[in-house]
């Protein structure tokens, strides 16, 4: 399992290479990369700033990954989440899971993302094209997605 919170851009190919090393049995690998949207609530986004609670955030991500491992037979999990100032279309989050079967891998990856959106202590602030900033609130749809599990 690999959990990283960092300001630097990540390389998905490197992350998957590390994840696959040491894993003998691999039937499926599912990856998800999320990007900063360039439009939010009808306004052009010029930047996003992500804050986190160091130590607590990593523990939360580890706990989410452990829940996924306990629910599905996973051979590897990687979560990378960026913090700091990001521009539109920059990668913000990476999740990858390895499993024997694709169904488990897809479900586990979706599970991790659903709980990352609701349980991980990250705070987002967006700036629009007029340089007005606003904190991004929790979305009801994210909570709904997590409750289905």
VEXDREN-2710 file (C-alpha; in Angstrom, 1 decimal):
% VEXDREN-2710
k/r/px/py/pz
1/UNK/0.0/0.0/0.0
2/UNK/1.2/3.5/-0.9
3/UNK/-0.3/6.7/0.5
4/UNK/1.1/10.1/-0.5
5/UNK/0.1/13.6/0.1
6/UNK/2.3/16.0/-1.8
7/UNK/2.4/19.3/-3.7
8/UNK/4.5/18.0/-6.6
9/UNK/2.8/16.7/-9.7
10/UNK/2.7/12.9/-9.8
11/UNK/3.6/10.5/-12.7
12/UNK/0.9/7.8/-13.0
13/UNK/3.2/5.5/-14.9
14/UNK/5.7/5.6/-12.1
15/UNK/3.1/5.1/-9.5
16/UNK/1.7/2.0/-11.3
17/UNK/5.2/0.6/-11.8
18/UNK/5.9/0.8/-8.0
19/UNK/2.5/-0.6/-7.2
20/UNK/3.0/-3.6/-9.5
21/UNK/6.5/-4.4/-8.3
22/UNK/6.4/-7.3/-5.9
23/UNK/2.9/-8.3/-6.9
24/UNK/2.9/-11.8/-8.5
25/UNK/-0.8/-12.3/-9.0
26/UNK/-2.4/-9.6/-11.1
27/UNK/-5.6/-10.1/-13.0
28/UNK/-6.8/-6.5/-13.1
29/UNK/-5.4/-3.0/-12.4
30/UNK/-7.8/-0.1/-12.3
31/UNK/-6.5/3.5/-12.1
32/UNK/-8.3/6.8/-11.6
33/UNK/-6.8/10.3/-12.1
34/UNK/-8.9/13.3/-11.1
35/UNK/-8.1/16.8/-12.5
36/UNK/-8.9/20.3/-11.4
37/UNK/-11.9/21.4/-13.3
38/UNK/-11.6/24.5/-15.5
39/UNK/-15.3/25.4/-14.9
40/UNK/-17.1/25.2/-11.6
41/UNK/-20.7/26.2/-10.9
42/UNK/-20.7/28.0/-14.3
43/UNK/-17.6/30.1/-13.6
44/UNK/-14.2/29.8/-15.1
45/UNK/-11.7/28.5/-12.5
46/UNK/-8.3/30.2/-12.6
47/UNK/-6.8/28.3/-9.6
48/UNK/-7.5/26.0/-6.7
49/UNK/-5.8/25.7/-3.4
50/UNK/-6.0/22.6/-1.3
51/UNK/-5.2/22.5/2.4
52/UNK/-4.9/19.4/4.5
53/UNK/-4.2/18.4/8.1
54/UNK/-0.7/16.8/8.0
55/UNK/-0.6/13.4/9.7
56/UNK/-4.4/13.2/10.1
57/UNK/-5.0/13.3/6.3
58/UNK/-2.5/10.4/5.7
59/UNK/-4.1/8.4/8.5
60/UNK/-7.5/9.0/7.0
61/UNK/-6.4/7.8/3.5
62/UNK/-4.7/4.8/5.0
63/UNK/-7.9/3.9/6.9
64/UNK/-10.0/4.2/3.6
65/UNK/-7.5/2.0/1.8
66/UNK/-7.6/-0.6/4.7
67/UNK/-11.4/-0.7/4.5
68/UNK/-11.2/-1.4/0.7
69/UNK/-8.6/-4.1/1.3
70/UNK/-10.9/-5.7/4.0
71/UNK/-13.8/-5.6/1.6
72/UNK/-12.2/-6.8/-1.6
73/UNK/-9.3/-9.1/-2.2
74/UNK/-6.7/-6.5/-3.3
75/UNK/-3.1/-7.1/-3.9
76/UNK/-2.1/-3.4/-4.0
77/UNK/-3.5/0.1/-3.4
78/UNK/-2.0/3.4/-4.3
79/UNK/-3.4/6.8/-3.3
80/UNK/-1.7/10.1/-4.2
81/UNK/-3.4/13.4/-3.4
82/UNK/-1.9/16.8/-4.2
83/UNK/-2.1/19.9/-2.0
84/UNK/-1.2/23.5/-2.5
85/UNK/-2.0/25.8/-5.4
86/UNK/-3.1/24.0/-8.6
87/UNK/-4.2/25.3/-12.0
88/UNK/-7.1/24.1/-14.1
89/UNK/-6.6/20.7/-15.7
90/UNK/-3.7/19.8/-13.4
91/UNK/-3.9/16.3/-11.9
92/UNK/-5.1/16.4/-8.3
93/UNK/-5.7/12.8/-7.2
94/UNK/-4.6/9.4/-8.3
95/UNK/-6.0/6.0/-7.1
96/UNK/-4.9/2.6/-8.3
97/UNK/-5.9/-0.9/-7.1
98/UNK/-4.7/-4.3/-8.1
99/UNK/-7.0/-7.3/-7.8
100/UNK/-7.4/-10.7/-9.3
101/UNK/-10.7/-9.7/-11.0
102/UNK/-11.8/-6.5/-12.8
103/UNK/-15.1/-6.2/-11.0
104/UNK/-13.4/-6.1/-7.6
105/UNK/-10.8/-3.6/-8.9
106/UNK/-13.4/-1.2/-10.3
107/UNK/-15.5/-1.4/-7.2
108/UNK/-12.6/-0.9/-4.9
109/UNK/-11.3/2.1/-6.8
110/UNK/-14.8/3.7/-6.8
111/UNK/-15.2/2.9/-3.1
112/UNK/-11.8/4.6/-2.3
113/UNK/-12.7/7.7/-4.3
114/UNK/-16.2/8.0/-2.8
115/UNK/-14.8/7.9/0.7
116/UNK/-11.9/10.1/-0.2
117/UNK/-14.4/12.8/-1.2
118/UNK/-16.3/12.5/2.1
119/UNK/-13.9/11.3/4.8
120/UNK/-10.5/12.7/4.0
121/UNK/-9.7/16.1/5.6
122/UNK/-9.0/18.3/2.6
123/UNK/-10.3/21.8/2.1
124/UNK/-10.6/23.4/-1.3
125/UNK/-10.6/27.0/-2.3
126/UNK/-11.3/28.1/-5.9
127/UNK/-10.5/31.3/-7.6
128/UNK/-12.6/32.4/-10.6
129/UNK/-11.7/34.5/-13.7
130/UNK/-12.4/37.7/-11.7
131/UNK/-9.9/36.6/-9.0
132/UNK/-12.8/36.0/-6.5
133/UNK/-12.1/33.2/-4.1
134/UNK/-14.6/30.9/-2.4
135/UNK/-14.3/27.7/-0.3
136/UNK/-15.8/24.7/-2.0
137/UNK/-18.4/23.0/0.2
138/UNK/-19.3/19.4/0.5
139/UNK/-21.7/18.1/-2.2
140/UNK/-24.8/16.1/-1.4
141/UNK/-24.0/13.8/-4.3
142/UNK/-20.7/12.8/-2.8
143/UNK/-22.4/11.9/0.5
144/UNK/-25.0/9.9/-1.5
145/UNK/-22.3/8.0/-3.3
146/UNK/-20.5/7.0/-0.1
147/UNK/-23.8/5.8/1.6
148/UNK/-24.4/3.2/-1.1
149/UNK/-21.4/1.2/0.3
END
